[in-house]
């Protein structure tokens, strides 16, 4: 791992993800989490202040030790218990089948090398009546914007920690066996190739409808 990826990129990510738009979305969606929570890509812990008292514990997955150090500092001032899991999202989680009530995934799916594998692992540990809360950016429906996303992504991945601009988030989630119960999409403020956002809640396909 180079100097940029280890020391510079984590701080760039932390600063970039503290803007007005992402803060607004966190405040709207993260309080929906309940019970035992698995947060995929906990990063620097920016979601932690938005968990409600209905959350008993958060398992925070992230392979970056630098981001985890930031998250640990934020966790010390929050009332919830946080257990950090230093691993990638594709690796087998040290959690039992159907053991978590809520999975939270914010601006994470774009940079996971194998999203189908990671989503299958999430589905394994989620209870039948559990929910996946997601805030992700990805492929835009406008052909012109999508074309630019495809052009930019090879370069963007190199400077953005593997971030893909052109993943179709809703399709990835449904192909993994989830049913999307609520979905909002649209552009946030900023360059359109980077800001088309999927916000929503998904359930396991075998959950009661």
N, C-alpha and C positions, 0 to 999 in steps of 0.2 A: 504494500500500500504506500503510495507516494505522499509527499508532504502536503500537497493540495487536498487529496482525498481524506487524509487523516486529520489535518489541523484546520485547513481553511474552509472546506466544504461544509462541515457541521455547523460552523458559525454563520455561514451564508444561508444555510437552510433555516436555522433558527430565526435569523432576522427577516428572511423573506416570508416566513409563515406567520409573522406577527402583524400582518397588515390589517387594515380596517375590514376588508371583505372577509378574510378567513376568520377573523375574530367574531364577526356577526354570525357566520354560519355555525361556528362552534357553539356559540351561546344559544342558538336555536335548536340544535340537534343533540348535542352531547347530554343535556339533562334528561333525555329519554331513556338513557341506560339504566338498568336495574340489576340488583343482585350481584352475582359473581361475573365480573367483566374481563374479557380478554381484549386488550388493545393491541392490534397489529400495527407495528411501526409507531411505537410511543414517542420516538424521536426525543426532542428536548422537553417533553412533558407539557406541551401547551394546552392539551385538553384537560389536564388535571383540575384546574379551578372550576370547571363547568360540570363536574360530576355531582349529582345530588346526594342527599342523605340515604337514598334508596339503594346506593351502591355499597356493598359490603367489602369488596376487595377488587383490585385491578391487577391483572397479570399483564405486564408490559413487555412486549416482544420488540427487540431491535438489535441488529448486529453491530451497531456503532457504539463503541465504548465511550467515545467523546460526547455523543448526543446523550447517552445514558447518564453521564456525569452531570449534565445540565438538568436532566429529568429528576435525578436523585435530589438535587438542591431544591427544585420546585416541590417535590413530594414531601419534604420536611415541614412545609407550612400548610399542608392540606390534611384534613381529618381522616381521610380514607387510608386503608392499608394498601401499599403498592409492592408487588413482588416482581422484580425485573428478571426477564429471561433473555440472556445474551445469545441470540441465535437468529438465523434467517427464518422467514415465514414459511419456507418450504420444508424445513426440517420438522421431524416428528415432535410435536409439543409434549412436554411432560405433564399432560393433563388427561384425565380419563375420558372415555367416550361420554357424550351427552352430559357434560359436567359444568358448562357455563351458561349463564342466562342471557348475556348480551355480548356481542362482538362489536368492537368499534374500529373502524378503518378510515383514516383521514389522510388524503393526499399521499397514499402509500402504494396502492396497486400499480401505479405508473412505474415504479422502480423495482418491483419484485421480479427477479429473472424468470421465474416459472409461475405465473399467476394461477393457472389451473390447478397445479399441485398445491399451492398455498390455500386456495379456496376449498379444496377437498379436505385439507387438514382442519380448516375452520369448521366446515360442515360436520366433521367427525366429533368435535368437542362441544358443539352447540346442542343444547337441549331441544327436544321436538317442538316446544312452545317458545323457544328462544328467538332473538332477533339480531340481525346484522344491520348496524347503522353505518352508512357509508357517505363520505364526502370525498369525491375524487374528481380530478380533471381528466379529460380524454378526448376522443375523436368527436369533432364537431359534425353536425348534419349538413352544413353548407359545403358543397363540393370544393369551392375555392379555398376555404379555410382548411379543409381536410387535406387538400393537396399540399398546402404549405406545411401542415403538420408532418406529412410523410417526408417532405424535403428536409425539414429542420431536424427531425428526430435523430438521425445518425450523429450529427454534431452535438445536439443537445444532451444526448446520453453521456457523452464524454465529459462534459462540464457539470452535468446535473446529477451525478451519482447513479447513472443508469436509468434516468427518468425518460419514459416514452410519452410523447405528446399525442399519439394516435391510437391508443387502446380504447376499444368500445366497451366501456365499463359495464353497462347493463347487460350486454351480451355475455361477457365473461362470467358475470354473477349467475345468470340463468343457466348457462351451459354447465355450471358446476353443481346444479341441482337445487338452487334456491328459487323461491318465488318472490318477485318484487311486489311488495304490498303498497309501497308509496314511492313515487319518483318525481323529482323536480329537476329540470335541466335549464341551462341558460349560460350566457356569458357573464363573467364578473368584469369589473373594470380592469382595463389593461389590454395588452395585445391579444387578439382573438385566438391565435394558435395555442396560446398558453392558458387561456382562461375559460374554456368551455367546461362547465362543471355539472357533475351528476350528484344529486343529493337524494338520499332516500333510506328506506328500511326494507330489508328482505327477510324472508323466513325460509325454513327448510321446506322443500316441496311437499313433504308428508305431514306438515303441520295442519292443524284443523283450520279450515277456511270459513 
